[in-house]
Amino acid sequence: MKRKIVCRCEDVSEEEIISAIDEGCTDLEELRRKLRIGMGACQGRTCIPIVVRILARKTGKKIEEIPFPTSRPPVVPVKLGSLASDEDEI
């Protein structure tokens, strides 16, 4: 049987999501922490809506009752060169 990949960035399957829900994960934030769903390059644009539908189906909640994660951009933009530099900046 083929794996149904839900989160392509983190290679998470539908079976893994269902298993985590069966083990006690009851909300999206718990699933994100356990499986890293939505933490890849697309930041959940593809997988989060699918995961919400699976979570609603498995828990009996309505989709509207499941809060979507908030985006958390950096507080202060950082230049990529600053992260790679060996020099101390003041």
PDB file of N, CA, C and O in Angstrom:
ATOM      1  N   MET A   1       0.839  -1.185   0.000  1.00  0.00           N
ATOM      2  CA  MET A   1       0.000   0.000   0.000  1.00  0.00           C
ATOM      3  C   MET A   1       0.882   1.245   0.000  1.00  0.00           C
ATOM      4  O   MET A   1       1.855   1.321   0.750  1.00  0.00           O
ATOM      5  N   LYS A   2       0.546   2.201  -0.827  1.00  0.00           N
ATOM      6  CA  LYS A   2       1.312   3.437  -0.922  1.00  0.00           C
ATOM      7  C   LYS A   2       1.018   4.342   0.257  1.00  0.00           C
ATOM      8  O   LYS A   2      -0.100   4.385   0.768  1.00  0.00           O
ATOM      9  N   ARG A   3       2.051   5.069   0.680  1.00  0.00           N
ATOM     10  CA  ARG A   3       1.871   6.081   1.728  1.00  0.00           C
ATOM     11  C   ARG A   3       1.219   7.308   1.109  1.00  0.00           C
ATOM     12  O   ARG A   3       1.599   7.739   0.021  1.00  0.00           O
ATOM     13  N   LYS A   4       0.245   7.863   1.798  1.00  0.00           N
ATOM     14  CA  LYS A   4      -0.383   9.107   1.356  1.00  0.00           C
ATOM     15  C   LYS A   4       0.324  10.241   2.069  1.00  0.00           C
ATOM     16  O   LYS A   4       0.077  10.493   3.248  1.00  0.00           O
ATOM     17  N   ILE A   5       1.201  10.923   1.356  1.00  0.00           N
ATOM     18  CA  ILE A   5       1.966  12.018   1.938  1.00  0.00           C
ATOM     19  C   ILE A   5       1.078  13.256   2.036  1.00  0.00           C
ATOM     20  O   ILE A   5       0.488  13.686   1.044  1.00  0.00           O
ATOM     21  N   VAL A   6       0.990  13.819   3.227  1.00  0.00           N
ATOM     22  CA  VAL A   6       0.207  15.025   3.459  1.00  0.00           C
ATOM     23  C   VAL A   6       1.129  16.238   3.481  1.00  0.00           C
ATOM     24  O   VAL A   6       0.850  17.246   2.832  1.00  0.00           O
ATOM     25  N   CYS A   7       2.223  16.141   4.227  1.00  0.00           N
ATOM     26  CA  CYS A   7       3.196  17.238   4.311  1.00  0.00           C
ATOM     27  C   CYS A   7       4.441  16.819   3.526  1.00  0.00           C
ATOM     28  O   CYS A   7       5.256  16.032   4.006  1.00  0.00           O
ATOM     29  N   ARG A   8       4.573  17.351   2.328  1.00  0.00           N
ATOM     30  CA  ARG A   8       5.702  16.983   1.477  1.00  0.00           C
ATOM     31  C   ARG A   8       7.022  17.548   1.990  1.00  0.00           C
ATOM     32  O   ARG A   8       8.066  16.911   1.847  1.00  0.00           O
ATOM     33  N   CYS A   9       6.985  18.710   2.575  1.00  0.00           N
ATOM     34  CA  CYS A   9       8.221  19.334   3.066  1.00  0.00           C
ATOM     35  C   CYS A   9       8.867  18.500   4.174  1.00  0.00           C
ATOM     36  O   CYS A   9      10.089  18.360   4.214  1.00  0.00           O
ATOM     37  N   GLU A  10       8.053  17.952   5.064  1.00  0.00           N
ATOM     38  CA  GLU A  10       8.562  17.192   6.208  1.00  0.00           C
ATOM     39  C   GLU A  10       8.320  15.684   6.057  1.00  0.00           C
ATOM     40  O   GLU A  10       8.604  14.919   6.979  1.00  0.00           O
ATOM     41  N   ASP A  11       7.796  15.252   4.901  1.00  0.00           N
ATOM     42  CA  ASP A  11       7.562  13.844   4.588  1.00  0.00           C
ATOM     43  C   ASP A  11       6.698  13.157   5.650  1.00  0.00           C
ATOM     44  O   ASP A  11       7.084  12.127   6.203  1.00  0.00           O
ATOM     45  N   VAL A  12       5.539  13.731   5.925  1.00  0.00           N
ATOM     46  CA  VAL A  12       4.612  13.199   6.922  1.00  0.00           C
ATOM     47  C   VAL A  12       3.414  12.610   6.194  1.00  0.00           C
ATOM     48  O   VAL A  12       2.805  13.265   5.348  1.00  0.00           O
ATOM     49  N   SER A  13       3.081  11.367   6.529  1.00  0.00           N
ATOM     50  CA  SER A  13       1.982  10.681   5.858  1.00  0.00           C
ATOM     51  C   SER A  13       0.671  10.829   6.626  1.00  0.00           C
ATOM     52  O   SER A  13       0.654  11.211   7.796  1.00  0.00           O
ATOM     53  N   GLU A  14      -0.418  10.517   5.941  1.00  0.00           N
ATOM     54  CA  GLU A  14      -1.732  10.530   6.572  1.00  0.00           C
ATOM     55  C   GLU A  14      -1.775   9.524   7.715  1.00  0.00           C
ATOM     56  O   GLU A  14      -2.377   9.791   8.755  1.00  0.00           O
ATOM     57  N   GLU A  15      -1.147   8.380   7.531  1.00  0.00           N
ATOM     58  CA  GLU A  15      -1.126   7.353   8.562  1.00  0.00           C
ATOM     59  C   GLU A  15      -0.427   7.845   9.828  1.00  0.00           C
ATOM     60  O   GLU A  15      -0.870   7.543  10.936  1.00  0.00           O
ATOM     61  N   GLU A  16       0.660   8.598   9.672  1.00  0.00           N
ATOM     62  CA  GLU A  16       1.371   9.146  10.831  1.00  0.00           C
ATOM     63  C   GLU A  16       0.506  10.164  11.581  1.00  0.00           C
ATOM     64  O   GLU A  16       0.527  10.221  12.811  1.00  0.00           O
ATOM     65  N   ILE A  17      -0.243  10.954  10.835  1.00  0.00           N
ATOM     66  CA  ILE A  17      -1.125  11.948  11.449  1.00  0.00           C
ATOM     67  C   ILE A  17      -2.237  11.245  12.229  1.00  0.00           C
ATOM     68  O   ILE A  17      -2.522  11.602  13.372  1.00  0.00           O
ATOM     69  N   ILE A  18      -2.853  10.258  11.615  1.00  0.00           N
ATOM     70  CA  ILE A  18      -3.924   9.507  12.281  1.00  0.00           C
ATOM     71  C   ILE A  18      -3.390   8.799  13.520  1.00  0.00           C
ATOM     72  O   ILE A  18      -4.056   8.770  14.554  1.00  0.00           O
ATOM     73  N   SER A  19      -2.212   8.239  13.421  1.00  0.00           N
ATOM     74  CA  SER A  19      -1.598   7.560  14.564  1.00  0.00           C
ATOM     75  C   SER A  19      -1.357   8.542  15.718  1.00  0.00           C
ATOM     76  O   SER A  19      -1.618   8.219  16.877  1.00  0.00           O
ATOM     77  N   ALA A  20      -0.862   9.733  15.395  1.00  0.00           N
ATOM     78  CA  ALA A  20      -0.611  10.743  16.432  1.00  0.00           C
ATOM     79  C   ALA A  20      -1.919  11.184  17.094  1.00  0.00           C
ATOM     80  O   ALA A  20      -1.956  11.405  18.305  1.00  0.00           O
ATOM     81  N   ILE A  21      -2.981  11.312  16.314  1.00  0.00           N
ATOM     82  CA  ILE A  21      -4.289  11.671  16.873  1.00  0.00           C
ATOM     83  C   ILE A  21      -4.775  10.547  17.785  1.00  0.00           C
ATOM     84  O   ILE A  21      -5.280  10.803  18.877  1.00  0.00           O
ATOM     85  N   ASP A  22      -4.621   9.300  17.334  1.00  0.00           N
ATOM     86  CA  ASP A  22      -5.027   8.147  18.148  1.00  0.00           C
ATOM     87  C   ASP A  22      -4.226   8.052  19.447  1.00  0.00           C
ATOM     88  O   ASP A  22      -4.712   7.519  20.444  1.00  0.00           O
ATOM     89  N   GLU A  23      -2.985   8.577  19.429  1.00  0.00           N
ATOM     90  CA  GLU A  23      -2.129   8.565  20.624  1.00  0.00           C
ATOM     91  C   GLU A  23      -2.457   9.718  21.580  1.00  0.00           C
ATOM     92  O   GLU A  23      -1.906   9.785  22.679  1.00  0.00           O
ATOM     93  N   GLY A  24      -3.356  10.629  21.164  1.00  0.00           N
ATOM     94  CA  GLY A  24      -3.766  11.679  22.084  1.00  0.00           C
ATOM     95  C   GLY A  24      -3.584  13.108  21.615  1.00  0.00           C
ATOM     96  O   GLY A  24      -3.990  14.027  22.326  1.00  0.00           O
ATOM     97  N   CYS A  25      -2.997  13.339  20.456  1.00  0.00           N
ATOM     98  CA  CYS A  25      -2.892  14.713  19.946  1.00  0.00           C
ATOM     99  C   CYS A  25      -4.290  15.162  19.523  1.00  0.00           C
ATOM    100  O   CYS A  25      -4.903  14.557  18.643  1.00  0.00           O
ATOM    101  N   THR A  26      -4.783  16.212  20.145  1.00  0.00           N
ATOM    102  CA  THR A  26      -6.158  16.624  19.883  1.00  0.00           C
ATOM    103  C   THR A  26      -6.279  17.983  19.209  1.00  0.00           C
ATOM    104  O   THR A  26      -7.386  18.434  18.917  1.00  0.00           O
ATOM    105  N   ASP A  27      -5.151  18.639  18.962  1.00  0.00           N
ATOM    106  CA  ASP A  27      -5.239  19.912  18.244  1.00  0.00           C
ATOM    107  C   ASP A  27      -4.065  20.062  17.286  1.00  0.00           C
ATOM    108  O   ASP A  27      -3.100  19.299  17.323  1.00  0.00           O
ATOM    109  N   LEU A  28      -4.179  21.057  16.439  1.00  0.00           N
ATOM    110  CA  LEU A  28      -3.193  21.269  15.385  1.00  0.00           C
ATOM    111  C   LEU A  28      -1.808  21.586  15.944  1.00  0.00           C
ATOM    112  O   LEU A  28      -0.800  21.126  15.410  1.00  0.00           O
ATOM    113  N   GLU A  29      -1.762  22.361  17.002  1.00  0.00           N
ATOM    114  CA  GLU A  29      -0.465  22.745  17.584  1.00  0.00           C
ATOM    115  C   GLU A  29       0.281  21.517  18.107  1.00  0.00           C
ATOM    116  O   GLU A  29       1.496  21.418  17.934  1.00  0.00           O
ATOM    117  N   GLU A  30      -0.423  20.587  18.740  1.00  0.00           N
ATOM    118  CA  GLU A  30       0.222  19.351  19.212  1.00  0.00           C
ATOM    119  C   GLU A  30       0.757  18.544  18.039  1.00  0.00           C
ATOM    120  O   GLU A  30       1.862  18.006  18.108  1.00  0.00           O
ATOM    121  N   LEU A  31      -0.016  18.456  16.966  1.00  0.00           N
ATOM    122  CA  LEU A  31       0.437  17.727  15.779  1.00  0.00           C
ATOM    123  C   LEU A  31       1.658  18.402  15.160  1.00  0.00           C
ATOM    124  O   LEU A  31       2.579  17.721  14.710  1.00  0.00           O
ATOM    125  N   ARG A  32       1.671  19.713  15.135  1.00  0.00           N
ATOM    126  CA  ARG A  32       2.820  20.441  14.584  1.00  0.00           C
ATOM    127  C   ARG A  32       4.081  20.161  15.394  1.00  0.00           C
ATOM    128  O   ARG A  32       5.151  19.937  14.828  1.00  0.00           O
ATOM    129  N   ARG A  33       3.954  20.175  16.708  1.00  0.00           N
ATOM    130  CA  ARG A  33       5.119  19.933  17.564  1.00  0.00           C
ATOM    131  C   ARG A  33       5.629  18.504  17.436  1.00  0.00           C
ATOM    132  O   ARG A  33       6.836  18.265  17.428  1.00  0.00           O
ATOM    133  N   LYS A  34       4.710  17.565  17.338  1.00  0.00           N
ATOM    134  CA  LYS A  34       5.103  16.160  17.281  1.00  0.00           C
ATOM    135  C   LYS A  34       5.649  15.762  15.905  1.00  0.00           C
ATOM    136  O   LYS A  34       6.654  15.056  15.816  1.00  0.00           O
ATOM    137  N   LEU A  35       4.986  16.214  14.833  1.00  0.00           N
ATOM    138  CA  LEU A  35       5.324  15.748  13.486  1.00  0.00           C
ATOM    139  C   LEU A  35       6.000  16.789  12.600  1.00  0.00           C
ATOM    140  O   LEU A  35       6.409  16.471  11.484  1.00  0.00           O
ATOM    141  N   ARG A  36       6.123  18.027  13.077  1.00  0.00           N
ATOM    142  CA  ARG A  36       6.717  19.140  12.313  1.00  0.00           C
ATOM    143  C   ARG A  36       5.882  19.534  11.097  1.00  0.00           C
ATOM    144  O   ARG A  36       6.409  20.087  10.132  1.00  0.00           O
ATOM    145  N   ILE A  37       4.592  19.251  11.143  1.00  0.00           N
ATOM    146  CA  ILE A  37       3.702  19.617  10.045  1.00  0.00           C
ATOM    147  C   ILE A  37       3.662  21.136   9.920  1.00  0.00           C
ATOM    148  O   ILE A  37       3.491  21.845  10.912  1.00  0.00           O
ATOM    149  N   GLY A  38       3.819  21.624   8.705  1.00  0.00           N
ATOM    150  CA  GLY A  38       3.739  23.055   8.458  1.00  0.00           C
ATOM    151  C   GLY A  38       5.002  23.820   8.794  1.00  0.00           C
ATOM    152  O   GLY A  38       4.992  25.051   8.792  1.00  0.00           O
ATOM    153  N   MET A  39       6.089  23.124   9.083  1.00  0.00           N
ATOM    154  CA  MET A  39       7.328  23.808   9.446  1.00  0.00           C
ATOM    155  C   MET A  39       8.373  23.751   8.342  1.00  0.00           C
ATOM    156  O   MET A  39       9.517  24.158   8.543  1.00  0.00           O
ATOM    157  N   GLY A  40       7.986  23.254   7.188  1.00  0.00           N
ATOM    158  CA  GLY A  40       8.913  23.155   6.069  1.00  0.00           C
ATOM    159  C   GLY A  40       8.928  24.418   5.232  1.00  0.00           C
ATOM    160  O   GLY A  40       8.498  25.485   5.671  1.00  0.00           O
ATOM    161  N   ALA A  41       9.424  24.276   4.037  1.00  0.00           N
ATOM    162  CA  ALA A  41       9.605  25.425   3.149  1.00  0.00           C
ATOM    163  C   ALA A  41       8.303  26.138   2.799  1.00  0.00           C
ATOM    164  O   ALA A  41       8.297  27.358   2.635  1.00  0.00           O
ATOM    165  N   CYS A  42       7.199  25.397   2.680  1.00  0.00           N
ATOM    166  CA  CYS A  42       5.928  26.048   2.289  1.00  0.00           C
ATOM    167  C   CYS A  42       5.193  26.633   3.482  1.00  0.00           C
ATOM    168  O   CYS A  42       4.185  27.318   3.308  1.00  0.00           O
ATOM    169  N   GLN A  43       5.683  26.375   4.705  1.00  0.00           N
ATOM    170  CA  GLN A  43       5.084  26.904   5.934  1.00  0.00           C
ATOM    171  C   GLN A  43       3.611  26.514   6.083  1.00  0.00           C
ATOM    172  O   GLN A  43       2.817  27.280   6.629  1.00  0.00           O
ATOM    173  N   GLY A  44       3.248  25.328   5.599  1.00  0.00           N
ATOM    174  CA  GLY A  44       1.915  24.804   5.812  1.00  0.00           C
ATOM    175  C   GLY A  44       0.855  25.228   4.818  1.00  0.00           C
ATOM    176  O   GLY A  44      -0.315  24.887   4.986  1.00  0.00           O
ATOM    177  N   ARG A  45       1.236  25.963   3.790  1.00  0.00           N
ATOM    178  CA  ARG A  45       0.231  26.403   2.822  1.00  0.00           C
ATOM    179  C   ARG A  45      -0.469  25.227   2.153  1.00  0.00           C
ATOM    180  O   ARG A  45      -1.642  25.327   1.794  1.00  0.00           O
ATOM    181  N   THR A  46       0.229  24.131   1.987  1.00  0.00           N
ATOM    182  CA  THR A  46      -0.348  22.961   1.335  1.00  0.00           C
ATOM    183  C   THR A  46      -0.955  21.990   2.336  1.00  0.00           C
ATOM    184  O   THR A  46      -2.074  21.518   2.136  1.00  0.00           O
ATOM    185  N   CYS A  47      -0.240  21.686   3.400  1.00  0.00           N
ATOM    186  CA  CYS A  47      -0.648  20.593   4.285  1.00  0.00           C
ATOM    187  C   CYS A  47      -1.604  20.986   5.407  1.00  0.00           C
ATOM    188  O   CYS A  47      -2.427  20.162   5.808  1.00  0.00           O
ATOM    189  N   ILE A  48      -1.533  22.181   5.917  1.00  0.00           N
ATOM    190  CA  ILE A  48      -2.360  22.544   7.079  1.00  0.00           C
ATOM    191  C   ILE A  48      -3.856  22.367   6.802  1.00  0.00           C
ATOM    192  O   ILE A  48      -4.555  21.807   7.646  1.00  0.00           O
ATOM    193  N   PRO A  49      -4.378  22.819   5.655  1.00  0.00           N
ATOM    194  CA  PRO A  49      -5.808  22.587   5.415  1.00  0.00           C
ATOM    195  C   PRO A  49      -6.178  21.100   5.379  1.00  0.00           C
ATOM    196  O   PRO A  49      -7.259  20.721   5.829  1.00  0.00           O
ATOM    197  N   ILE A  50      -5.298  20.270   4.853  1.00  0.00           N
ATOM    198  CA  ILE A  50      -5.547  18.824   4.806  1.00  0.00           C
ATOM    199  C   ILE A  50      -5.513  18.247   6.214  1.00  0.00           C
ATOM    200  O   ILE A  50      -6.374  17.445   6.578  1.00  0.00           O
ATOM    201  N   VAL A  51      -4.528  18.648   7.003  1.00  0.00           N
ATOM    202  CA  VAL A  51      -4.410  18.154   8.378  1.00  0.00           C
ATOM    203  C   VAL A  51      -5.628  18.569   9.201  1.00  0.00           C
ATOM    204  O   VAL A  51      -6.121  17.786  10.013  1.00  0.00           O
ATOM    205  N   VAL A  52      -6.111  19.776   9.001  1.00  0.00           N
ATOM    206  CA  VAL A  52      -7.298  20.245   9.728  1.00  0.00           C
ATOM    207  C   VAL A  52      -8.505  19.364   9.398  1.00  0.00           C
ATOM    208  O   VAL A  52      -9.286  19.023  10.286  1.00  0.00           O
ATOM    209  N   ARG A  53      -8.656  18.999   8.130  1.00  0.00           N
ATOM    210  CA  ARG A  53      -9.777  18.124   7.759  1.00  0.00           C
ATOM    211  C   ARG A  53      -9.646  16.740   8.400  1.00  0.00           C
ATOM    212  O   ARG A  53     -10.638  16.176   8.862  1.00  0.00           O
ATOM    213  N   ILE A  54      -8.428  16.194   8.429  1.00  0.00           N
ATOM    214  CA  ILE A  54      -8.202  14.894   9.069  1.00  0.00           C
ATOM    215  C   ILE A  54      -8.502  15.001  10.562  1.00  0.00           C
ATOM    216  O   ILE A  54      -9.179  14.140  11.124  1.00  0.00           O
ATOM    217  N   LEU A  55      -8.003  16.049  11.203  1.00  0.00           N
ATOM    218  CA  LEU A  55      -8.217  16.257  12.632  1.00  0.00           C
ATOM    219  C   LEU A  55      -9.709  16.403  12.950  1.00  0.00           C
ATOM    220  O   LEU A  55     -10.188  15.846  13.937  1.00  0.00           O
ATOM    221  N   ALA A  56     -10.433  17.139  12.131  1.00  0.00           N
ATOM    222  CA  ALA A  56     -11.869  17.312  12.340  1.00  0.00           C
ATOM    223  C   ALA A  56     -12.586  15.966  12.208  1.00  0.00           C
ATOM    224  O   ALA A  56     -13.450  15.633  13.019  1.00  0.00           O
ATOM    225  N   ARG A  57     -12.229  15.217  11.208  1.00  0.00           N
ATOM    226  CA  ARG A  57     -12.866  13.916  10.989  1.00  0.00           C
ATOM    227  C   ARG A  57     -12.607  12.958  12.154  1.00  0.00           C
ATOM    228  O   ARG A  57     -13.521  12.267  12.602  1.00  0.00           O
ATOM    229  N   LYS A  58     -11.370  12.914  12.642  1.00  0.00           N
ATOM    230  CA  LYS A  58     -10.994  11.976  13.698  1.00  0.00           C
ATOM    231  C   LYS A  58     -11.502  12.390  15.076  1.00  0.00           C
ATOM    232  O   LYS A  58     -11.792  11.527  15.905  1.00  0.00           O
ATOM    233  N   THR A  59     -11.617  13.687  15.336  1.00  0.00           N
ATOM    234  CA  THR A  59     -12.029  14.151  16.665  1.00  0.00           C
ATOM    235  C   THR A  59     -13.513  14.491  16.750  1.00  0.00           C
ATOM    236  O   THR A  59     -14.042  14.690  17.843  1.00  0.00           O
ATOM    237  N   GLY A  60     -14.183  14.559  15.607  1.00  0.00           N
ATOM    238  CA  GLY A  60     -15.600  14.917  15.609  1.00  0.00           C
ATOM    239  C   GLY A  60     -15.852  16.409  15.722  1.00  0.00           C
ATOM    240  O   GLY A  60     -16.996  16.838  15.869  1.00  0.00           O
ATOM    241  N   LYS A  61     -14.790  17.205  15.655  1.00  0.00           N
ATOM    242  CA  LYS A  61     -14.941  18.664  15.711  1.00  0.00           C
ATOM    243  C   LYS A  61     -15.303  19.195  14.326  1.00  0.00           C
ATOM    244  O   LYS A  61     -15.066  18.541  13.311  1.00  0.00           O
ATOM    245  N   LYS A  62     -15.875  20.381  14.307  1.00  0.00           N
ATOM    246  CA  LYS A  62     -16.111  21.067  13.045  1.00  0.00           C
ATOM    247  C   LYS A  62     -14.812  21.752  12.639  1.00  0.00           C
ATOM    248  O   LYS A  62     -14.012  22.145  13.488  1.00  0.00           O
ATOM    249  N   ILE A  63     -14.615  21.888  11.348  1.00  0.00           N
ATOM    250  CA  ILE A  63     -13.399  22.535  10.851  1.00  0.00           C
ATOM    251  C   ILE A  63     -13.266  23.948  11.421  1.00  0.00           C
ATOM    252  O   ILE A  63     -12.159  24.397  11.716  1.00  0.00           O
ATOM    253  N   GLU A  64     -14.387  24.643  11.574  1.00  0.00           N
ATOM    254  CA  GLU A  64     -14.370  26.010  12.093  1.00  0.00           C
ATOM    255  C   GLU A  64     -13.909  26.061  13.548  1.00  0.00           C
ATOM    256  O   GLU A  64     -13.470  27.111  14.016  1.00  0.00           O
ATOM    257  N   GLU A  65     -13.999  24.958  14.261  1.00  0.00           N
ATOM    258  CA  GLU A  65     -13.601  24.907  15.669  1.00  0.00           C
ATOM    259  C   GLU A  65     -12.097  24.704  15.856  1.00  0.00           C
ATOM    260  O   GLU A  65     -11.579  24.848  16.963  1.00  0.00           O
ATOM    261  N   ILE A  66     -11.409  24.373  14.781  1.00  0.00           N
ATOM    262  CA  ILE A  66      -9.974  24.106  14.873  1.00  0.00           C
ATOM    263  C   ILE A  66      -9.217  25.354  14.444  1.00  0.00           C
ATOM    264  O   ILE A  66      -9.280  25.749  13.280  1.00  0.00           O
ATOM    265  N   PRO A  67      -8.498  25.981  15.379  1.00  0.00           N
ATOM    266  CA  PRO A  67      -7.783  27.213  15.020  1.00  0.00           C
ATOM    267  C   PRO A  67      -6.565  26.923  14.133  1.00  0.00           C
ATOM    268  O   PRO A  67      -5.810  25.980  14.370  1.00  0.00           O
ATOM    269  N   PHE A  68      -6.405  27.745  13.126  1.00  0.00           N
ATOM    270  CA  PHE A  68      -5.234  27.655  12.254  1.00  0.00           C
ATOM    271  C   PHE A  68      -4.057  28.325  12.962  1.00  0.00           C
ATOM    272  O   PHE A  68      -4.257  29.258  13.740  1.00  0.00           O
ATOM    273  N   PRO A  69      -2.846  27.865  12.705  1.00  0.00           N
ATOM    274  CA  PRO A  69      -1.685  28.491  13.358  1.00  0.00           C
ATOM    275  C   PRO A  69      -1.480  29.916  12.869  1.00  0.00           C
ATOM    276  O   PRO A  69      -1.813  30.256  11.734  1.00  0.00           O
ATOM    277  N   THR A  70      -0.934  30.730  13.735  1.00  0.00           N
ATOM    278  CA  THR A  70      -0.613  32.098  13.350  1.00  0.00           C
ATOM    279  C   THR A  70       0.798  32.129  12.777  1.00  0.00           C
ATOM    280  O   THR A  70       1.670  31.371  13.202  1.00  0.00           O
ATOM    281  N   SER A  71       1.011  33.011  11.811  1.00  0.00           N
ATOM    282  CA  SER A  71       2.362  33.130  11.270  1.00  0.00           C
ATOM    283  C   SER A  71       3.199  33.957  12.234  1.00  0.00           C
ATOM    284  O   SER A  71       2.701  34.867  12.896  1.00  0.00           O
ATOM    285  N   ARG A  72       4.464  33.621  12.297  1.00  0.00           N
ATOM    286  CA  ARG A  72       5.356  34.310  13.234  1.00  0.00           C
ATOM    287  C   ARG A  72       6.599  34.802  12.493  1.00  0.00           C
ATOM    288  O   ARG A  72       7.652  34.166  12.541  1.00  0.00           O
ATOM    289  N   PRO A  73       6.466  35.932  11.812  1.00  0.00           N
ATOM    290  CA  PRO A  73       7.640  36.475  11.126  1.00  0.00           C
ATOM    291  C   PRO A  73       8.657  36.983  12.149  1.00  0.00           C
ATOM    292  O   PRO A  73       8.299  37.254  13.295  1.00  0.00           O
ATOM    293  N   PRO A  74       9.905  37.112  11.749  1.00  0.00           N
ATOM    294  CA  PRO A  74      10.903  37.643  12.682  1.00  0.00           C
ATOM    295  C   PRO A  74      10.514  39.033  13.176  1.00  0.00           C
ATOM    296  O   PRO A  74       9.943  39.825  12.425  1.00  0.00           O
ATOM    297  N   VAL A  75      10.820  39.327  14.428  1.00  0.00           N
ATOM    298  CA  VAL A  75      10.513  40.637  14.998  1.00  0.00           C
ATOM    299  C   VAL A  75      11.357  41.703  14.313  1.00  0.00           C
ATOM    300  O   VAL A  75      10.866  42.781  13.978  1.00  0.00           O
ATOM    301  N   VAL A  76      12.616  41.392  14.113  1.00  0.00           N
ATOM    302  CA  VAL A  76      13.535  42.299  13.440  1.00  0.00           C
ATOM    303  C   VAL A  76      14.167  41.542  12.278  1.00  0.00           C
ATOM    304  O   VAL A  76      14.774  40.495  12.500  1.00  0.00           O
ATOM    305  N   PRO A  77      14.044  42.038  11.042  1.00  0.00           N
ATOM    306  CA  PRO A  77      14.651  41.343   9.914  1.00  0.00           C
ATOM    307  C   PRO A  77      16.164  41.199  10.105  1.00  0.00           C
ATOM    308  O   PRO A  77      16.827  42.110  10.599  1.00  0.00           O
ATOM    309  N   VAL A  78      16.687  40.062   9.714  1.00  0.00           N
ATOM    310  CA  VAL A  78      18.114  39.781   9.841  1.00  0.00           C
ATOM    311  C   VAL A  78      18.663  39.489   8.451  1.00  0.00           C
ATOM    312  O   VAL A  78      18.096  38.685   7.711  1.00  0.00           O
ATOM    313  N   LYS A  79      19.766  40.141   8.097  1.00  0.00           N
ATOM    314  CA  LYS A  79      20.405  39.880   6.813  1.00  0.00           C
ATOM    315  C   LYS A  79      21.077  38.517   6.874  1.00  0.00           C
ATOM    316  O   LYS A  79      21.680  38.157   7.885  1.00  0.00           O
ATOM    317  N   LEU A  80      20.971  37.768   5.795  1.00  0.00           N
ATOM    318  CA  LEU A  80      21.552  36.434   5.747  1.00  0.00           C
ATOM    319  C   LEU A  80      23.063  36.486   5.973  1.00  0.00           C
ATOM    320  O   LEU A  80      23.624  35.590   6.604  1.00  0.00           O
ATOM    321  N   GLY A  81      23.711  37.503   5.475  1.00  0.00           N
ATOM    322  CA  GLY A  81      25.154  37.654   5.666  1.00  0.00           C
ATOM    323  C   GLY A  81      25.532  37.782   7.131  1.00  0.00           C
ATOM    324  O   GLY A  81      26.618  37.356   7.527  1.00  0.00           O
ATOM    325  N   SER A  82      24.660  38.357   7.936  1.00  0.00           N
ATOM    326  CA  SER A  82      24.921  38.484   9.375  1.00  0.00           C
ATOM    327  C   SER A  82      24.966  37.122  10.056  1.00  0.00           C
ATOM    328  O   SER A  82      25.742  36.909  10.987  1.00  0.00           O
ATOM    329  N   LEU A  83      24.146  36.223   9.594  1.00  0.00           N
ATOM    330  CA  LEU A  83      24.123  34.885  10.187  1.00  0.00           C
ATOM    331  C   LEU A  83      25.353  34.075   9.807  1.00  0.00           C
ATOM    332  O   LEU A  83      25.807  33.233  10.581  1.00  0.00           O
ATOM    333  N   ALA A  84      25.892  34.324   8.624  1.00  0.00           N
ATOM    334  CA  ALA A  84      27.024  33.551   8.140  1.00  0.00           C
ATOM    335  C   ALA A  84      28.379  34.195   8.465  1.00  0.00           C
ATOM    336  O   ALA A  84      29.419  33.570   8.259  1.00  0.00           O
ATOM    337  N   SER A  85      28.378  35.400   8.956  1.00  0.00           N
ATOM    338  CA  SER A  85      29.608  36.136   9.189  1.00  0.00           C
ATOM    339  C   SER A  85      30.308  35.669  10.456  1.00  0.00           C
ATOM    340  O   SER A  85      29.662  35.284  11.431  1.00  0.00           O
ATOM    341  N   ASP A  86      31.637  35.707  10.429  1.00  0.00           N
ATOM    342  CA  ASP A  86      32.453  35.413  11.616  1.00  0.00           C
ATOM    343  C   ASP A  86      32.727  36.669  12.428  1.00  0.00           C
ATOM    344  O   ASP A  86      33.193  36.589  13.564  1.00  0.00           O
ATOM    345  N   GLU A  87      32.439  37.823  11.851  1.00  0.00           N
ATOM    346  CA  GLU A  87      32.740  39.084  12.523  1.00  0.00           C
ATOM    347  C   GLU A  87      31.631  39.468  13.495  1.00  0.00           C
ATOM    348  O   GLU A  87      30.451  39.235  13.233  1.00  0.00           O
ATOM    349  N   ASP A  88      32.023  40.057  14.616  1.00  0.00           N
ATOM    350  CA  ASP A  88      31.039  40.540  15.578  1.00  0.00           C
ATOM    351  C   ASP A  88      30.548  41.912  15.129  1.00  0.00           C
ATOM    352  O   ASP A  88      31.329  42.781  14.741  1.00  0.00           O
ATOM    353  N   GLU A  89      29.231  42.078  15.195  1.00  0.00           N
ATOM    354  CA  GLU A  89      28.638  43.382  14.867  1.00  0.00           C
ATOM    355  C   GLU A  89      28.111  44.010  16.132  1.00  0.00           C
ATOM    356  O   GLU A  89      27.627  43.312  17.024  1.00  0.00           O
ATOM    357  N   ILE A  90      28.200  45.307  16.216  1.00  0.00           N
ATOM    358  CA  ILE A  90      27.688  46.032  17.383  1.00  0.00           C
ATOM    359  C   ILE A  90      26.490  46.837  16.996  1.00  0.00           C
ATOM    360  O   ILE A  90      25.909  47.522  17.837  1.00  0.00           O
TER     361      ILE A  90
END
